[in-house]
């Protein structure tokens, strides 16, 4: 087998410049899960296939793909301990908008996991019907360099807070 080639030591380091992201989630039934994403997250279905549904927040062709998970040999769908921890959704708006979204989650009986202060923003964590964890996140420090400094200084805190829903 040939050894992989390496660039010369003095070559500039190439790093990806990410323009946007999307996530694909395994779910029991994408057709049954999609209405929750439409109702709770305000997404639109943009494409369907036999085993998947693509959804968008309205700007791009898709932001979240729901893919049918194949059950195990026993017919059960299980979630391992090594898994996605959460997918953060940075909101447009201020803390009052986050509080309104928190109130909406509660009104729709969406399981809320926690509310937290990250020192650079506030988060409301919740789960979808398949147990995937999401976070509505509101930036409170808007300068990225300052945000990195604060996170490094404080060790990326996640301090529980009482957030009053609106």
C-alpha positions in Angstrom: 0.0 0.0 0.0 1.3 3.5 -0.9 2.0 5.9 1.9 -0.3 8.9 1.9 1.4 12.0 0.5 1.8 15.0 2.9 2.1 18.6 1.8 5.5 20.3 2.4 5.9 21.6 5.9 6.0 25.2 4.7 2.7 24.8 2.7 -0.2 26.9 3.9 -2.7 25.0 6.0 -6.0 24.5 4.2 -9.0 24.7 6.4 -12.7 24.5 5.4 -14.6 27.7 5.3 -18.1 26.6 6.2 -20.9 28.6 4.7 -23.8 26.8 6.3 -24.7 23.6 8.0 -27.4 21.0 8.0 -28.0 17.9 10.0 -29.5 14.5 9.2 -31.2 12.6 12.0 -32.3 9.0 12.2 -35.9 8.8 13.3 -38.4 6.0 13.6 -40.7 7.4 10.9 -39.8 10.5 9.0 -43.4 11.1 7.8 -44.7 10.9 11.4 -41.9 13.1 12.7 -42.1 15.9 10.1 -45.3 17.5 11.4 -43.6 18.2 14.7 -40.8 20.0 13.0 -43.3 22.0 11.0 -45.4 22.9 14.1 -42.7 23.4 16.7 -39.8 24.8 14.6 -41.8 26.4 11.9 -40.0 24.4 9.2 -41.3 23.6 5.7 -41.0 20.2 4.0 -39.0 20.7 0.8 -38.6 17.1 -0.3 -39.8 13.6 0.4 -38.5 10.2 -0.5 -39.5 6.7 0.5 -37.1 6.7 3.6 -36.6 10.5 4.3 -38.1 14.0 4.6 -36.1 17.2 4.1 -37.1 20.3 5.9 -36.0 24.0 5.7 -36.3 27.1 7.9 -37.2 28.9 4.7 -33.8 30.2 3.4 -32.1 27.1 2.1 -33.2 23.9 0.4 -32.8 22.0 3.6 -31.6 22.4 7.1 -32.7 19.1 8.7 -33.1 15.7 7.0 -35.2 13.1 8.8 -34.0 9.6 7.8 -35.8 6.4 8.6 -33.8 4.3 11.1 -33.7 0.6 10.6 -34.7 -1.2 13.7 -32.4 -3.7 15.3 -32.8 -7.5 15.0 -35.3 -7.4 17.9 -37.4 -4.8 16.0 -36.6 -2.1 18.5 -35.1 1.4 17.9 -32.4 2.1 20.5 -30.3 5.1 21.2 -26.7 4.4 22.1 -24.8 6.3 24.8 -22.5 7.7 22.1 -24.8 9.9 20.2 -25.6 13.5 19.2 -25.7 15.6 22.4 -27.7 18.5 20.9 -28.1 20.7 17.9 -28.1 24.4 18.6 -30.4 26.7 16.8 -29.3 30.4 17.2 -32.4 32.5 17.2 -32.9 35.9 15.7 -34.0 38.3 18.4 -33.3 39.0 22.0 -33.9 37.4 25.4 -37.6 38.2 25.2 -37.8 36.3 21.9 -36.1 33.3 23.6 -38.6 33.6 26.5 -41.5 33.7 23.9 -40.1 30.5 22.3 -39.8 28.9 25.7 -43.4 29.7 26.4 -44.4 28.2 23.0 -42.5 25.0 23.8 -44.3 24.7 27.1 -47.7 25.4 25.5 -47.1 22.7 22.9 -46.1 20.3 25.7 -42.6 19.9 24.2 -40.3 18.3 26.8 -37.9 21.0 28.0 -34.6 19.5 29.3 -33.1 22.7 30.8 -32.5 26.4 30.6 -29.0 27.6 30.9 -26.6 30.5 30.9 -23.4 29.9 28.8 -21.9 33.3 29.7 -22.1 34.3 26.0 -25.8 33.5 25.6 -28.8 31.8 27.0 -30.2 28.4 26.0 -33.4 26.5 26.2 -32.9 22.7 25.6 -35.7 20.5 24.4 -36.4 17.2 22.7 -38.2 16.1 19.6 -40.5 13.0 19.5 -37.6 10.7 18.8 -35.5 12.1 21.7 -33.1 14.3 19.8 -32.0 17.2 21.8 -32.2 20.8 20.4 -31.3 24.2 21.8 -32.8 27.6 21.1 -29.8 29.8 21.7 -29.8 33.6 22.2 -26.4 35.3 21.9 -25.8 37.9 24.6 -22.2 38.6 23.6 -22.2 39.6 20.0 -18.5 40.1 19.4 -17.1 36.7 18.3 -13.5 37.4 19.6 -14.9 38.5 23.0 -17.1 35.4 23.0 -14.1 33.1 22.5 -12.2 34.9 25.2 -15.1 34.6 27.7 -15.7 30.9 26.9 -11.9 30.2 27.3 -11.7 32.1 30.5 -14.7 30.5 32.1 -14.4 27.0 30.6 -17.6 27.1 28.5 -20.0 27.3 31.4 -23.5 25.8 31.4 -25.1 27.3 34.5 -28.8 26.4 35.2 -31.0 29.5 35.2 -34.7 30.3 35.9 -36.0 31.7 32.7 -39.5 33.1 32.8 -41.5 32.1 29.7 -43.6 34.7 27.9 
